[in-house]
Structures are given as structure tokens and as C-alpha cells.
Amino acid sequence: MVGVILLNQGCAAILSGKTQQVTFQSERKATVTMNMREIGETNEPIRIMKSDFSKLYTIELEGCEIEHVELPISENGLAFIDAFFCGLSLGTFCWPLAIDYATSSNLQTNPVIDVTLNCTD
């Protein structure tokens, strides 16, 4: 059973998961939203699906300008392991690589995102 589960995942999905913890760091506690849905507060870790990294995040606090944040996205390098085995097998063992890209498990962002709030007080 464990073998079946492991064979249905790519290396990045197994080693780094489909989510990442991100903290939006600011000098004040504010609400963090994604697609108009509250997902947490600044200065507290928020678990974000890697497939949502490309979304726009909004930081809101009464008396402050609304800040919009795009996460910096990069490859985590773990999909390289899948690509290696794909090439080694002459293309017959490529589905783990496809799984990593389909689930965005090959992506990463900064664990701490600095946010500056422009407040009137």
C-alpha cells in the first residue's frame, strides 16, 4: 500500500509537499486575504497551497492603505530528481515529473514576506 502511494507522487511532492508556510511580516497586525477570502493575519505563519502562489495577496488594516503582494516564485530543484529518472528511463518513467508540475510541488517562495503598511496615524 505504501508503495502505491509513493509511486503516485513525484519527488518534490513527497519531499516538500503541496503547501508551504509563509509569514507576511509587518510592523502592525493586519488581515491577509487571497481572492477576497481571509486566510490569516500578518506576523503569523499561514499555510498556503503552492498552486496558489501566483495569486494576489492583500494586506488590510483600518487606517492604512491596502497593500497588494505578489509572492516571489522559484523552482525548489526537487523536480530535478524526477527529470533525472525520466531521462534515465528513456521517457518511460516521467509521470512523477508531471505530477510535481501539475500539483505545483516543484515551486517555492520566501518563507517571510516583508510588508510595509502606510498608515495615517
Contact map, one row per residue, 1 for C-alpha under 8 A:
1111100000000000000000000000000000000000000000000000000000000000000000000000000000000000000000000000000000000000000000000
1111110000000000000000000000000000000000000000000000000000000000000000000000000000000000000000000000000000000000000000000
1111111000000000000000000000000000000000000000000000000000000000000000000000000000000000000000000000000000000000000000000
1111111100000000000000000000000000000000000000000000000000000000000000000000000000000000000000000000000000000000000000000
1111111110000000000000000000000000000000000000000000000000000000000000000000000000000000000000000000000000000000000000000
0111111111000100000000000000000000000000000000000000000000000000000000000000000000000000000000000000000000000000000000000
0011111111000000000000000000000000000000000000000000000000000000000000000000000000000000000000010000000000000000000000000
0001111111000000000000000000000000000000000000000000000000000000000000000000000000000000000000010010000000000000000000000
0000111111101100000000000000000000000000000000000000000000000000000000000000000000000000000000010011000000000000000000000
0000011111111100000000000000000000000000000000000000000000000000000000000000001001000000000000111111000000000000000000000
0000000011111110000000000000000000000000000000000000000000000000000000000000011011000000000000011001000000000000000000000
0000000001111111100000000000000000000000000000000000000000000000000000000001011000000000000000000001000011000000000000000
0000000011111111110000000000000000000000000000000000000000000000000000000000000000000000000000000011001011000000000000000
0000010011111111100000000000000000000000000000000000000000000000000000000000000000000000000000000000000000000000000000000
0000000000111111100000000000000000000000000000000000000000000000000000000000010000000000000000000000000000000000000000000
0000000000011111111000000000000000000000000000000000000000000000000000000000000000000000000000000000000010000000000000000
0000000000011111111100000000000000000000000000000000000000000000000000000000000000000000000000000000000010000000000000000
0000000000001001111100000000000000000000000000001110000000000000000000000000000000000000000000000000001110000000000000000
0000000000000001111110000000000000000000000000111100000000000000000000000000000000000000000000000000000010000000000000000
0000000000000000111111000000000000000000000000111100000000000000000000000000000000000000000000000000000000011010000000000
0000000000000000001111100000000000000000000011110000000000000000000000000000000000000000000000000000000000000010000000000
0000000000000000000111110000000000000000000011110000000000000000000000000000000000000000000000000000000000000111100000000
0000000000000000000011111000000000000000011111000000000000000000000000000000000000000000000000000000000000000011100000000
0000000000000000000001111100000000000000111110000000000000000000000000000000000000000000000000000000000000000001111000000
0000000000000000000000111110000000000000011100000000000000000000000000000000000000000000000000000000000000000001111000000
0000000000000000000000011111100000000000011000000000000000000000000000000000000000000000000000000000000000000000011110000
0000000000000000000000001111100000000000000000000000000000000000000000000000000000000000000000000000000000000000000110000
0000000000000000000000000111110000000000010000000000000000000000000000000000000000000000000000000000000000000000000010000
0000000000000000000000000111111000000000111000000000000000001000000000000000000000000000000000000000000000000000000000000
0000000000000000000000000001111100000000110000000000000000111000000000000000000000000000000000000000000000000000000000000
0000000000000000000000000000111110000111110000000000000001111000000000000000000000000000000000000000000000000000000000000
0000000000000000000000000000011111000111110000000000000011110000000000000000000000000000000000000000000000000000000000000
0000000000000000000000000000001111111111000000000000000011110000000000000000000000000000000000000000000000000000000000000
0000000000000000000000000000000111111110000000000000001111000000000000000000000000000000000000000000000000000000000000000
0000000000000000000000000000000011111000000000000000001110000000000000000000000000000000000000000000000000000000000000000
0000000000000000000000000000000011111100000000000000000000000000000000000000000000000000000000000000000000000000000000000
0000000000000000000000000000000011111110000000000000000000000000000000000000000000000000000000000000000000000000000000000
0000000000000000000000000000001111011111000000000000000000000000000000000000000000000000000000000000000000000000000000000
0000000000000000000000000000001111001111100001000000000000000000000000000000000000000000000000000000000000000000000000000
0000000000000000000000000000001110000111110101000000000000000000000000000000000000000000000000000000000000000000000000000
0000000000000000000000010000111100000011111101000000000000000000000000000000000000000000000000000000000000000000000000000
0000000000000000000000111101111100000001111110000000000000100000000000000000000000000000000000000000000000000000000000000
0000000000000000000000111100100000000000111110000000000000000000000000000000000000000000000000000000000000000000000000000
0000000000000000000000111000000000000001111111000000000000000000000000000000000000000000000000000000000000000000000000000
0000000000000000000011110000000000000000011111100000000000000000000000000000000000000000000000000000000000000000000000000
0000000000000000000011100000000000000011100111110000000000000000000000000000000000000000000000000000000000000000000000000
0000000000000000001111000000000000000000000011111000000000000000000000000000000000000000000000000000000000000000000000000
0000000000000000001111000000000000000000000001111101100000000000000000000000000000000000000000000000000000000000000000000
0000000000000000011100000000000000000000000000111111100000000000000000000000000000000000000000000000000000000000000000000
0000000000000000011100000000000000000000000000011111100000000000000000000000000000000000000000000000001110110000000000000
0000000000000000010000000000000000000000000000001111110000000000000000000000000000000000000000000000001110000000000000000
0000000000000000000000000000000000000000000000011111111000000000000000000000000000000000000000000000000000000000000000000
0000000000000000000000000000000000000000000000011111111000000000000001101000000000000000000000000000000000001000000000000
0000000000000000000000000000000000000000000000000011111100000000000001101000000000000000000000000000000000000000000000000
0000000000000000000000000000000001100000000000000001111110000000000001100000000000000000000000000000000000000000000000000
0000000000000000000000000000000001100000000000000000011111000000000111100000000000000000000000000000000000000000000000000
0000000000000000000000000000000111100000000000000000001111100000000111000000000000000000000000000000000000000000000000000
0000000000000000000000000000001111000000000000000000000111110000011110000000000000000000000000000000000000000000000000000
0000000000000000000000000000011110000000010000000000000011111000011110000000000000000000000000000000000000000000000000000
0000000000000000000000000000011110000000000000000000000001111101111000000000000000000000000000000000000000000000000000000
0000000000000000000000000000111000000000000000000000000000111111110000000000000000000000000000000000000000000000000000000
0000000000000000000000000000000000000000000000000000000000011111000000000000000000000000000000000000000000000000000000000
0000000000000000000000000000000000000000000000000000000000001111100000000000000000000000000000000000000000000000000000111
0000000000000000000000000000000000000000000000000000000000011111110000000000000000000000000000000000000000000000000011110
0000000000000000000000000000000000000000000000000000000000011011111000000000000000000000000000000000000000000000000011100
0000000000000000000000000000000000000000000000000000000001111001111100000000000000000000000000000000000000000000000010000
0000000000000000000000000000000000000000000000000000000001110000111110000000000000000000000000000000000000000000001110000
0000000000000000000000000000000000000000000000000000000111100000011111000000000000000000000000000000000000000000000000000
0000000000000000000000000000000000000000000000000000000111100000001111100000000000000000000000000000000000000000000000000
0000000000000000000000000000000000000000000000000000111110000000000111110000000000000000000000000000000000000000000000000
0000000000000000000000000000000000000000000000000000111100000000000011111000000000000000000000000000000000001100100000000
0000000000000000000000000000000000000000000000000000000000000000000001111100000000000000000000000000000000001100000000000
0000000000000000000000000000000000000000000000000000110000000000000000111110000000000000000000000000000000111100000000000
0000000000000000000000000000000000000000000000000000000000000000000000011111000000000000000000000000000000111000000000000
0000000000000000000000000000000000000000000000000000000000000000000000001111100000000000000000000000000001110000000000000
0000000000010000000000000000000000000000000000000000000000000000000000000111111000000000000000000000000001110000000000000
0000000000000000000000000000000000000000000000000000000000000000000000000011111110000000000000000000000001000000000000000
0000000000110010000000000000000000000000000000000000000000000000000000000001111111000000000000000000000001000000000000000
0000000001110000000000000000000000000000000000000000000000000000000000000001111111100000000000001001000001000000000000000
0000000000000000000000000000000000000000000000000000000000000000000000000000111111110000000000000000000000000000000000000
0000000000100000000000000000000000000000000000000000000000000000000000000000111111111000000000000000000000000000000000000
0000000001100000000000000000000000000000000000000000000000000000000000000000011111111100000001011000000000000000000000000
0000000000000000000000000000000000000000000000000000000000000000000000000000001111111110000001001000000000000000000000000
0000000000000000000000000000000000000000000000000000000000000000000000000000000111111111000000000000000000000000000000000
0000000000000000000000000000000000000000000000000000000000000000000000000000000011111111100011000000000000000000000000000
0000000000000000000000000000000000000000000000000000000000000000000000000000000001111111111111001000000000000000000000000
0000000000000000000000000000000000000000000000000000000000000000000000000000000000111111111000000000000000000000000000000
0000000000000000000000000000000000000000000000000000000000000000000000000000000000011111111000000000000000000000000000000
0000000000000000000000000000000000000000000000000000000000000000000000000000000000001111111110000000000000000000000000000
0000000000000000000000000000000000000000000000000000000000000000000000000000000000000111111110000000000000000000000000000
0000000000000000000000000000000000000000000000000000000000000000000000000000000000000111111111000000000000000000000000000
0000000000000000000000000000000000000000000000000000000000000000000000000000000000000100111111000000000000000000000000000
0000000000000000000000000000000000000000000000000000000000000000000000000000000000001100111111110000000000000000000000000
0000000000000000000000000000000000000000000000000000000000000000000000000000000001101100001111111100000000000000000000000
0000000001000000000000000000000000000000000000000000000000000000000000000000000000000000000011111110000000000000000000000
0000001111100000000000000000000000000000000000000000000000000000000000000000000001000000000011111111000000000000000000000
0000000001100000000000000000000000000000000000000000000000000000000000000000001001100100000001111111100000000000000000000
0000000001000000000000000000000000000000000000000000000000000000000000000000000000000000000001111111110000000000000000000
0000000111001000000000000000000000000000000000000000000000000000000000000000000000000000000000111111111000000000000000000
0000000011111000000000000000000000000000000000000000000000000000000000000000001000000000000000011111111111000000000000000
0000000000000000000000000000000000000000000000000000000000000000000000000000000000000000000000001111111111000000000000000
0000000000000000000000000000000000000000000000000000000000000000000000000000000000000000000000000111111110000000000000000
0000000000001000010000000000000000000000000000000110000000000000000000000000000000000000000000000011111111000000000000000
0000000000000000010000000000000000000000000000000110000000000000000000000000000000000000000000000001111111100000000000000
0000000000011001111000000000000000000000000000000110000000000000000000000000000000000000000000000001111111110000000000000
0000000000011000000000000000000000000000000000000000000000000000000000000011111000000000000000000001101111110000000000000
0000000000000000000000000000000000000000000000000100000000000000000000001111000000000000000000000000000111111000000000000
0000000000000000000100000000000000000000000000000100000000000000000000001111000000000000000000000000000011111100000000000
0000000000000000000100000000000000000000000000000000100000000000000000111100000000000000000000000000000000111110000000000
0000000000000000000001000000000000000000000000000000000000000000000000111000000000000000000000000000000000011111100000000
0000000000000000000111100000000000000000000000000000000000000000000000000000000000000000000000000000000000001111100000000
0000000000000000000001111000000000000000000000000000000000000000000000000000000000000000000000000000000000000111110000000
0000000000000000000001111000000000000000000000000000000000000000000000100000000000000000000000000000000000000111111000000
0000000000000000000000011100000000000000000000000000000000000000000000000000000000000000000000000000000000000001111100000
0000000000000000000000011100000000000000000000000000000000000000001000000000000000000000000000000000000000000000111110000
0000000000000000000000000110000000000000000000000000000000000000001000000000000000000000000000000000000000000000011111000
0000000000000000000000000111000000000000000000000000000000000001111000000000000000000000000000000000000000000000001111100
0000000000000000000000000000000000000000000000000000000000000001100000000000000000000000000000000000000000000000000111110
0000000000000000000000000000000000000000000000000000000000000011100000000000000000000000000000000000000000000000000011111
0000000000000000000000000000000000000000000000000000000000000011000000000000000000000000000000000000000000000000000001111
0000000000000000000000000000000000000000000000000000000000000010000000000000000000000000000000000000000000000000000000111
